[in-house]
Amino acid sequence: MLVDAFTFELAAASLTSAANCLEFCSNTLAVFTPVFDMCLEKSFACCSNGFHASRVEKITLFESLMADTVLSATLPTNLVYA
């Protein structure tokens, strides 16, 4: 019976400690959430145009490479079977 009481007290202390830790982390996150949101908004506003331009450049490059690949594969094939 003594072991069961000790185990129960240890478990209760562990749960209390976990609850305190969770409360502390939750409060800390609540304090920093507006800062994180503001940083995300600024980052998105600053990088949105650059990201879009980069995406368009990559799509254009991909289309160019695909056209080169098709042309370089078609030309020798036509010469061989001509």
C-alpha positions as a Python dict, from the first residue, in 0.01 Angstrom:
ca = {
    (1, 'M'): (0, 0, 0),
    (2, 'L'): (294, 232, 70),
    (3, 'V'): (431, 185, -282),
    (4, 'D'): (94, 264, -436),
    (5, 'A'): (66, 589, -240),
    (6, 'F'): (420, 689, -339),
    (7, 'T'): (354, 606, -704),
    (8, 'F'): (33, 808, -694),
    (9, 'E'): (207, 1111, -541),
    (10, 'L'): (488, 1086, -796),
    (11, 'A'): (239, 1068, -1083),
    (12, 'A'): (42, 1363, -943),
    (13, 'A'): (359, 1569, -908),
    (14, 'S'): (460, 1479, -1263),
    (15, 'L'): (118, 1580, -1399),
    (16, 'T'): (130, 1906, -1204),
    (17, 'S'): (474, 1980, -1343),
    (18, 'A'): (358, 1900, -1697),
    (19, 'A'): (53, 2124, -1655),
    (20, 'N'): (270, 2411, -1529),
    (21, 'C'): (509, 2366, -1821),
    (22, 'L'): (221, 2360, -2069),
    (23, 'E'): (73, 2675, -1917),
    (24, 'F'): (409, 2854, -1933),
    (25, 'C'): (467, 2753, -2296),
    (26, 'S'): (114, 2850, -2391),
    (27, 'N'): (150, 3194, -2230),
    (28, 'T'): (487, 3246, -2396),
    (29, 'L'): (348, 3153, -2735),
    (30, 'A'): (51, 3385, -2680),
    (31, 'V'): (290, 3674, -2616),
    (32, 'F'): (495, 3610, -2931),
    (33, 'T'): (209, 3520, -3169),
    (34, 'P'): (136, 3882, -3275),
    (35, 'V'): (507, 3932, -3345),
    (36, 'F'): (520, 3613, -3553),
    (37, 'D'): (209, 3719, -3745),
    (38, 'M'): (356, 4062, -3816),
    (39, 'C'): (684, 3909, -3937),
    (40, 'L'): (497, 3667, -4161),
    (41, 'E'): (290, 3946, -4312),
    (42, 'K'): (599, 4161, -4379),
    (43, 'S'): (788, 3867, -4523),
    (44, 'F'): (502, 3779, -4753),
    (45, 'A'): (459, 4140, -4865),
    (46, 'C'): (831, 4177, -4939),
    (47, 'C'): (887, 3845, -5109),
    (48, 'S'): (563, 3799, -5299),
    (49, 'N'): (671, 3997, -5606),
    (50, 'G'): (1015, 3839, -5614),
    (51, 'F'): (869, 3492, -5576),
    (52, 'H'): (623, 3550, -5859),
    (53, 'A'): (894, 3684, -6089),
    (54, 'S'): (1121, 3392, -6003),
    (55, 'R'): (839, 3148, -6074),
    (56, 'V'): (769, 3303, -6414),
    (57, 'E'): (1140, 3288, -6501),
    (58, 'K'): (1159, 2921, -6405),
    (59, 'I'): (850, 2835, -6609),
    (60, 'T'): (995, 3018, -6909),
    (61, 'L'): (1328, 2840, -6868),
    (62, 'F'): (1151, 2503, -6841),
    (63, 'E'): (952, 2570, -7159),
    (64, 'S'): (1270, 2669, -7338),
    (65, 'L'): (1451, 2355, -7224),
    (66, 'M'): (1157, 2138, -7328),
    (67, 'A'): (1155, 2298, -7673),
    (68, 'D'): (1531, 2242, -7706),
    (69, 'T'): (1495, 1881, -7598),
    (70, 'V'): (1215, 1809, -7842),
    (71, 'L'): (1402, 1979, -8125),
    (72, 'S'): (1730, 1800, -8050),
    (73, 'A'): (1548, 1464, -8038),
    (74, 'T'): (1332, 1524, -8346),
    (75, 'L'): (1603, 1648, -8578),
    (76, 'P'): (1837, 1345, -8556),
    (77, 'T'): (1539, 1108, -8570),
    (78, 'N'): (1416, 1268, -8890),
    (79, 'L'): (1765, 1255, -9039),
    (80, 'V'): (1804, 886, -8956),
    (81, 'Y'): (1466, 784, -9100),
    (82, 'A'): (1478, 1021, -9398),
}
